[in-house]
Amino acid sequence: MTPSIRLLARRNFLPLFITQFLNAFNDNIYKTSMVMLVTYQIYQDPTKEAIFNAVAGGVFILPFFLFSALAGQLADWRDKASLIRFIKTAEIFIMAIGAVGLVLHSIPLMLVALFAMGAHSAFFGPIKYAILPQHLEPDEILPGTGLVEATTYIAILIGTIVGGAMQGVINEGGMPSWWMGIAVLTLAVIGRITGNFVPPAPPEVPNQLVDLHIIRSSIRLVSATMHIPRLFLAIIAISFFWAMGTVLAAQFPPLVKNVLHADEGVATLMLATFSVGVAIGSVAINRMLCGKVSARVSPVAAIVMGLFIVDLYWTIGGWPPAIDQSLMTFEEFLLMPRAEHVLFALFGMAVAGGIFVVPLYAFLTTTVPKAETARTVAANNIVNSGAMVFAALLLAVLLHFGRSVADTLLMVAAASVVAAYLAWRLHKACD
């Protein structure tokens, strides 16, 4: 077994590693900045803030549902390295639109850029997983997948911290808003440069015709993939994970502001804690499984994740009411009696989540021939995105009809039981 860290010295892995890191990093600087701007500057209504976060999550995920079939076909039938370079070029133009939206406080422009970034990620997603079996040995795929997943969440962490911190200073008038626009544009350009160094990854079956009809191709792709039992179970289990993550991520900023009565710094801390936890779990699972692709740990991890979510629900349920209208700073929050418990529960659920999901992704790239890996990942993305959009819409409806942000955590905890059952079925069928 090749240790995970040793892969970072490899010419056939490092450029992809850096490029996908920058991809997730820039995504999250932009998304965090947008959410903090709308939550703390534009809207001053708790319900509107919570609904906007849910809608924004749906807008970002919708392109995965629409374009993943096309993305999977392109990634399997064209050179993946060339596609990476084209996709990273498109990111520069998308971030230009997003930068203008942030500067002008234009919600329509920000949402247009968010949708376009979702499309950008929908095309990049199948490539970053499907390219691994072409460049790595079989015993390197699990650690490679774990590194990609962990790096994604480290990028989310750093992007969340940087985006939240910068937007917090901008909201207070300490920095001009165009600095954020320059930041996201610069990262897009750097990502394009690193994409040049990804080694060629020619298709196993070249020159295939691409079906441009997104509905027909999506139905065909999902139908062709989901009839394989282990893929069906892995994809549905991953979908539950991402649906749960959608609800949690959408609720962090309004939960911090309206339940914990804290400012942008605490919202950034919550998102960062979650990201660190998933990254640690994603790397730890390789050691736990000794490099073998197996779902034996995933059912327990899902149950543990659900228990931590319930613990978080009870902890914030007993949170003391606000004394006045001012929001707690980062330092004031950490002095609260239950603050450490909140962060511990959040961290625990995230570590369990990383342990749960990484082996399931490895199933996607090791169960099918290399010529079909990108389409398999794309089929997974279609089902995942459908589950995430449904979760975002359900969340918006629940909030509209008066359910509290804290109450939605119980819905996520219940979903973790279903995810555990699916992972147990996969373990019994394949291990």
C-alpha positions as CSV (number, residue, x, y, z in Angstrom):
1,M,0.0,0.0,0.0
2,T,1.3,3.4,-0.9
3,P,0.9,5.9,2.0
4,S,-1.4,8.8,1.1
5,I,1.2,11.5,1.6
6,R,3.6,9.9,-0.8
7,L,1.2,10.5,-3.7
8,L,1.7,14.3,-3.3
9,A,5.2,13.9,-4.7
10,R,3.9,12.2,-7.9
11,R,3.9,14.2,-11.1
12,N,0.7,12.3,-12.2
13,F,-1.2,13.4,-9.0
14,L,0.1,16.7,-7.6
15,P,-1.1,19.0,-10.4
16,L,-4.6,17.5,-10.2
17,F,-4.5,17.8,-6.4
18,I,-3.6,21.5,-6.5
19,T,-6.1,22.3,-9.3
20,Q,-9.0,20.7,-7.5
21,F,-8.0,22.3,-4.3
22,L,-8.1,25.7,-5.9
23,N,-11.4,24.8,-7.5
24,A,-13.1,24.1,-4.1
25,F,-11.2,27.0,-2.5
26,N,-12.5,29.6,-4.9
27,D,-16.0,28.1,-4.8
28,N,-16.2,28.5,-1.1
29,I,-14.6,32.0,-0.9
30,Y,-17.3,33.2,-3.3
31,K,-20.2,31.3,-1.7
32,T,-19.3,32.2,1.9
33,S,-18.8,35.9,0.9
34,M,-22.2,35.9,-0.8
35,V,-24.0,34.2,2.1
36,M,-22.4,36.5,4.7
37,L,-23.2,39.6,2.6
38,V,-26.9,38.6,2.2
39,T,-27.3,37.3,5.8
40,Y,-25.6,40.2,7.6
41,Q,-25.9,43.1,5.2
42,I,-28.8,42.9,2.7
43,Y,-31.6,41.0,4.6
44,Q,-32.6,41.8,8.2
45,D,-35.3,39.1,8.5
46,P,-34.5,35.7,10.0
47,T,-37.0,33.8,7.7
48,K,-35.7,35.5,4.6
49,E,-32.1,34.8,5.5
50,A,-32.8,31.1,6.1
51,I,-34.8,30.7,2.9
52,F,-32.2,32.5,0.9
53,N,-29.5,30.1,2.2
54,A,-31.7,27.2,1.2
55,V,-32.4,28.6,-2.2
56,A,-28.8,29.4,-2.8
57,G,-27.9,25.8,-2.0
58,G,-30.4,24.6,-4.5
59,V,-29.2,27.0,-7.2
60,F,-25.6,25.8,-6.9
61,I,-26.7,22.1,-7.0
62,L,-29.2,22.3,-9.8
63,P,-26.5,22.3,-12.6
64,F,-25.3,18.9,-11.3
65,F,-28.7,17.5,-12.0
66,L,-28.9,19.1,-15.4
67,F,-25.4,18.7,-16.8
68,S,-23.8,15.7,-15.1
69,A,-24.7,13.3,-17.9
70,L,-23.1,15.5,-20.5
71,A,-20.1,16.0,-18.2
72,G,-19.7,12.2,-17.8
73,Q,-19.8,11.5,-21.5
74,L,-17.2,14.2,-22.2
75,A,-14.9,13.0,-19.5
76,D,-15.0,9.4,-20.7
77,W,-14.8,10.2,-24.4
78,R,-12.4,13.1,-24.5
79,D,-8.9,13.8,-22.9
80,K,-9.6,14.7,-19.3
81,A,-6.6,17.0,-19.0
82,S,-7.8,19.1,-22.0
83,L,-11.2,19.3,-20.5
84,I,-9.7,20.5,-17.2
85,R,-8.0,23.4,-19.0
86,F,-11.2,24.4,-20.8
87,I,-13.2,24.3,-17.6
88,K,-10.7,26.4,-15.7
89,T,-10.8,29.0,-18.4
90,A,-14.5,29.2,-18.1
91,E,-14.1,29.8,-14.3
92,I,-12.3,33.1,-15.0
93,F,-15.4,34.5,-16.9
94,I,-17.8,33.2,-14.3
95,M,-15.9,34.8,-11.4
96,A,-15.9,38.1,-13.3
97,I,-19.8,38.0,-13.1
98,G,-19.7,37.0,-9.5
99,A,-17.3,39.8,-8.6
100,V,-19.6,42.4,-10.1
101,G,-22.5,41.0,-8.2
102,L,-20.6,41.2,-4.9
103,V,-19.5,44.8,-5.5
104,L,-23.0,46.0,-6.6
105,H,-24.8,43.9,-3.9
106,S,-26.8,42.4,-6.8
107,I,-28.6,39.2,-5.7
108,P,-29.6,38.3,-9.3
109,L,-26.0,38.6,-10.5
110,M,-24.6,36.7,-7.5
111,L,-27.1,33.9,-8.1
112,V,-26.3,33.8,-11.9
113,A,-22.6,33.4,-11.0
114,L,-23.5,30.8,-8.4
115,F,-25.5,28.7,-10.9
116,A,-22.6,29.0,-13.4
117,M,-20.1,27.9,-10.7
118,G,-22.4,24.9,-10.1
119,A,-22.2,24.1,-13.8
120,H,-18.4,24.5,-13.7
121,S,-18.1,22.1,-10.8
122,A,-20.6,19.6,-12.4
123,F,-18.2,19.3,-15.4
124,F,-15.1,19.1,-13.2
125,G,-16.5,16.6,-10.7
126,P,-16.5,13.4,-12.8
127,I,-13.0,14.2,-14.1
128,K,-11.3,14.5,-10.7
129,Y,-12.5,11.1,-9.6
130,A,-12.4,9.3,-12.9
131,I,-8.9,10.3,-13.7
132,L,-7.5,8.6,-10.6
133,P,-7.7,5.0,-12.0
134,Q,-5.8,6.2,-15.1
135,H,-3.0,7.7,-13.2
136,L,-2.8,5.5,-10.0
137,E,-2.3,1.9,-9.3
138,P,-5.2,-0.1,-7.8
139,D,-3.9,0.0,-4.2
140,E,-3.5,3.8,-4.6
141,I,-7.1,4.6,-5.5
142,L,-8.5,4.6,-1.9
143,P,-5.7,6.8,-0.5
144,G,-6.0,9.0,-3.6
145,T,-9.7,9.3,-3.3
146,G,-9.3,10.1,0.4
147,L,-6.8,12.8,-0.4
148,V,-9.1,14.4,-3.0
149,E,-12.0,14.3,-0.6
150,A,-9.9,15.6,2.3
151,T,-8.4,18.3,0.2
152,T,-11.8,19.4,-0.9
153,Y,-12.9,19.9,2.7
154,I,-9.6,21.6,3.6
155,A,-10.2,24.0,0.7
156,I,-13.8,24.5,2.0
157,L,-12.2,25.3,5.4
158,I,-9.7,27.8,4.2
159,G,-12.2,29.3,1.6
160,T,-14.8,29.6,4.4
161,I,-12.4,31.3,6.7
162,V,-11.0,33.7,4.1
163,G,-14.3,34.4,2.6
164,G,-16.0,34.9,5.9
165,A,-13.2,37.0,7.4
166,M,-12.9,39.3,4.3
167,Q,-16.6,39.8,4.0
168,G,-16.9,40.5,7.7
169,V,-14.3,43.3,7.3
170,I,-16.1,44.5,4.2
171,N,-19.4,44.6,6.0
172,E,-17.9,46.7,8.7
173,G,-16.4,49.1,6.2
174,G,-12.8,48.2,6.8
175,M,-12.1,47.0,3.2
176,P,-13.5,48.0,-0.2
177,S,-15.9,45.3,-1.7
178,W,-13.9,45.1,-4.9
179,W,-11.1,43.3,-3.0
180,M,-13.3,40.3,-2.8
181,G,-13.8,40.4,-6.6
182,I,-10.1,40.6,-7.2
183,A,-9.5,37.6,-4.9
184,V,-11.9,35.3,-6.7
185,L,-10.6,36.3,-10.1
186,T,-7.0,35.8,-9.1
187,L,-7.7,32.3,-7.8
188,A,-9.5,31.4,-11.1
189,V,-6.4,32.5,-13.0
190,I,-4.0,30.5,-10.8
191,G,-6.3,27.4,-11.2
192,R,-6.1,27.7,-14.9
193,I,-2.3,27.8,-14.7
194,T,-2.0,24.7,-12.5
195,G,-4.4,22.9,-14.8
196,N,-1.8,23.1,-17.6
197,F,0.4,20.6,-15.7
198,V,-2.2,17.8,-15.3
199,P,-0.8,14.9,-17.4
200,P,-2.7,13.7,-20.4
201,A,-5.5,11.3,-19.7
202,P,-6.8,10.1,-23.1
203,P,-10.1,8.3,-23.3
204,E,-10.2,4.5,-23.3
205,V,-12.8,4.6,-26.1
206,P,-12.2,7.7,-28.1
207,N,-14.3,9.6,-30.7
208,Q,-17.6,8.6,-29.3
209,L,-20.6,10.8,-30.1
210,V,-21.9,12.9,-27.2
211,D,-25.7,13.0,-26.6
212,L,-26.4,16.7,-26.1
213,H,-30.1,16.1,-25.0
214,I,-29.6,16.6,-21.3
215,I,-32.9,14.9,-20.2
216,R,-32.6,11.8,-22.4
217,S,-28.9,11.4,-21.7
218,S,-29.5,11.7,-17.9
219,I,-32.2,9.1,-17.9
220,R,-30.1,6.7,-20.0
221,L,-27.0,7.2,-17.8
222,V,-28.8,6.7,-14.5
223,S,-30.7,3.7,-15.8
224,A,-27.5,2.1,-17.1
225,T,-25.7,2.6,-13.8
226,M,-28.3,2.0,-11.1
227,H,-29.1,-1.6,-12.2
228,I,-25.7,-2.7,-10.7
229,P,-26.6,-3.5,-7.1
230,R,-23.4,-2.3,-5.4
231,L,-23.5,1.0,-7.4
232,F,-27.1,1.5,-6.6
233,L,-26.5,1.1,-2.9
234,A,-23.4,3.3,-2.9
235,I,-25.0,6.1,-4.9
236,I,-28.1,6.2,-2.8
237,A,-26.1,6.2,0.4
238,I,-23.9,9.0,-0.9
239,S,-27.0,10.9,-1.9
240,F,-28.3,10.8,1.7
241,F,-24.9,12.1,2.9
242,W,-25.0,15.1,0.5
243,A,-28.7,15.8,1.2
244,M,-27.8,15.9,4.9
245,G,-24.8,18.1,4.2
246,T,-27.0,20.5,2.2
247,V,-29.3,21.0,5.1
248,L,-26.5,21.5,7.6
249,A,-24.4,23.9,5.4
250,A,-27.5,26.0,4.5
251,Q,-28.4,26.4,8.2
252,F,-25.1,27.3,9.7
253,P,-25.1,31.1,9.1
254,P,-28.8,31.7,10.1
255,L,-28.4,29.2,13.0
256,V,-25.4,31.2,14.3
257,K,-27.1,34.6,13.9
258,N,-30.6,33.8,15.0
259,V,-30.2,30.9,17.5
260,L,-26.7,31.4,18.9
261,H,-26.9,35.2,18.5
262,A,-23.3,35.4,17.1
263,D,-21.6,37.2,14.3
264,E,-19.9,36.3,11.0
265,G,-16.8,35.1,12.8
266,V,-18.7,32.4,14.7
267,A,-20.5,31.3,11.5
268,T,-17.1,30.9,9.8
269,L,-15.9,28.9,12.8
270,M,-18.8,26.6,12.5
271,L,-18.2,26.0,8.8
272,A,-14.5,25.6,9.4
273,T,-15.0,23.1,12.2
274,F,-17.2,21.0,10.0
275,S,-14.7,21.1,7.1
276,V,-11.8,20.1,9.3
277,G,-13.8,17.2,10.7
278,V,-14.7,15.8,7.3
279,A,-11.1,16.2,6.1
280,I,-9.7,14.2,9.1
281,G,-12.3,11.5,8.6
282,S,-11.5,11.3,4.9
283,V,-7.8,10.6,5.5
284,A,-8.3,8.4,8.6
285,I,-10.5,5.9,6.7
286,N,-7.5,4.8,4.6
287,R,-5.6,3.7,7.7
288,M,-8.7,2.1,9.2
289,L,-9.3,0.0,6.0
290,C,-5.6,-0.6,5.2
291,G,-6.1,0.6,1.7
292,K,-8.9,-1.9,0.9
293,V,-12.1,-0.6,-0.7
294,S,-14.8,-1.7,1.8
295,A,-18.0,-0.4,3.3
296,R,-17.7,-2.3,6.6
297,V,-17.1,0.9,8.7
298,S,-19.6,3.1,6.9
299,P,-22.8,1.9,8.7
300,V,-21.3,2.6,12.2
301,A,-20.0,5.9,11.0
302,A,-23.5,7.0,9.8
303,I,-25.1,6.1,13.2
304,V,-22.3,8.0,15.0
305,M,-22.9,11.0,12.7
306,G,-26.6,10.9,13.6
307,L,-26.0,10.7,17.3
308,F,-23.7,13.8,17.1
309,I,-26.4,15.6,15.2
310,V,-29.0,14.8,18.0
311,D,-26.4,16.0,20.6
312,L,-26.0,19.3,18.7
313,Y,-29.8,19.7,18.6
314,W,-30.2,19.3,22.3
315,T,-27.2,21.5,23.0
316,I,-28.5,24.5,21.0
317,G,-32.0,23.8,22.2
318,G,-30.8,24.9,25.7
319,W,-28.9,27.9,24.4
320,P,-29.6,31.0,26.5
321,P,-31.7,33.8,24.9
322,A,-30.0,37.0,23.8
323,I,-29.7,39.7,26.4
324,D,-29.7,42.6,23.8
325,Q,-29.7,43.0,20.0
326,S,-26.0,42.9,19.6
327,L,-24.3,39.8,18.2
328,M,-21.6,37.9,20.1
329,T,-18.1,38.1,18.7
330,F,-15.8,35.1,18.2
331,E,-14.2,35.7,21.6
332,E,-17.5,36.2,23.4
333,F,-18.9,33.0,21.9
334,L,-16.0,30.9,23.1
335,L,-16.6,32.1,26.6
336,M,-20.2,30.7,26.6
337,P,-20.6,27.6,28.8
338,R,-22.0,25.4,25.9
339,A,-19.7,26.7,23.1
340,E,-17.2,23.9,23.4
341,H,-20.0,21.3,23.4
342,V,-21.5,22.8,20.2
343,L,-18.1,22.7,18.4
344,F,-17.4,19.1,19.7
345,A,-20.7,17.8,18.4
346,L,-20.2,19.5,15.0
347,F,-16.6,18.2,14.7
348,G,-17.7,14.6,15.7
349,M,-20.5,14.5,13.1
350,A,-18.1,15.7,10.4
351,V,-15.4,13.2,11.2
352,A,-18.0,10.4,11.1
353,G,-19.2,11.8,7.8
354,G,-15.8,11.7,6.2
355,I,-15.3,8.1,7.3
356,F,-18.7,7.2,5.9
357,V,-18.5,8.6,2.4
358,V,-14.9,8.1,1.2
359,P,-15.2,4.2,0.7
360,L,-18.5,4.7,-1.1
361,Y,-16.8,7.0,-3.7
362,A,-14.0,4.4,-4.1
363,F,-16.7,1.9,-5.0
364,L,-17.7,4.1,-7.9
365,T,-14.3,4.1,-9.5
366,T,-13.3,0.5,-8.8
367,T,-16.5,-1.3,-9.7
368,V,-16.7,-0.4,-13.4
369,P,-14.1,-0.5,-16.3
370,K,-11.9,2.6,-16.6
371,A,-13.8,3.6,-19.8
372,E,-17.0,4.0,-17.8
373,T,-15.7,5.7,-14.6
374,A,-16.5,9.3,-15.4
375,R,-20.1,8.3,-16.5
376,T,-20.5,6.4,-13.2
377,V,-19.4,9.4,-11.2
378,A,-21.7,11.6,-13.3
379,A,-24.7,9.3,-12.7
380,N,-23.8,9.5,-9.0
381,N,-23.8,13.3,-9.3
382,I,-27.2,13.4,-10.9
383,V,-28.8,11.3,-8.2
384,N,-26.8,13.2,-5.5
385,S,-27.9,16.6,-6.9
386,G,-31.5,15.5,-7.1
387,A,-31.4,14.6,-3.5
388,M,-29.7,17.8,-2.5
389,V,-32.1,20.0,-4.5
390,F,-35.0,18.1,-2.9
391,A,-33.5,18.6,0.6
392,A,-33.0,22.4,-0.1
393,L,-36.6,22.7,-1.3
394,L,-37.9,20.7,1.7
395,L,-35.9,22.9,4.0
396,A,-37.2,26.1,2.5
397,V,-40.8,24.8,2.8
398,L,-40.3,23.7,6.4
399,L,-38.9,27.1,7.3
400,H,-41.7,28.9,5.5
401,F,-44.3,27.1,7.5
402,G,-42.6,28.0,10.8
403,R,-40.3,25.1,11.6
404,S,-37.2,26.4,13.4
405,V,-33.6,26.1,12.2
406,A,-32.8,23.8,15.1
407,D,-35.8,21.5,14.4
408,T,-34.4,20.8,10.9
409,L,-31.4,19.1,12.5
410,L,-33.7,16.2,13.6
411,M,-34.6,15.6,10.0
412,V,-30.9,15.2,9.2
413,A,-30.4,12.8,12.2
414,A,-33.3,10.6,10.9
415,A,-31.7,10.5,7.4
416,S,-28.5,9.2,8.9
417,V,-30.3,6.0,10.0
418,V,-31.4,5.4,6.4
419,A,-27.8,6.1,5.2
420,A,-26.5,3.5,7.8
421,Y,-29.0,0.9,6.5
422,L,-27.9,1.4,2.9
423,A,-24.2,1.2,3.8
424,W,-24.9,-2.0,5.8
425,R,-26.6,-3.5,2.7
426,L,-23.6,-2.6,0.6
427,H,-21.2,-4.1,3.1
428,K,-23.2,-7.4,3.1
429,A,-23.4,-7.5,-0.7
430,C,-19.7,-6.7,-1.4
431,D,-17.4,-7.4,1.5
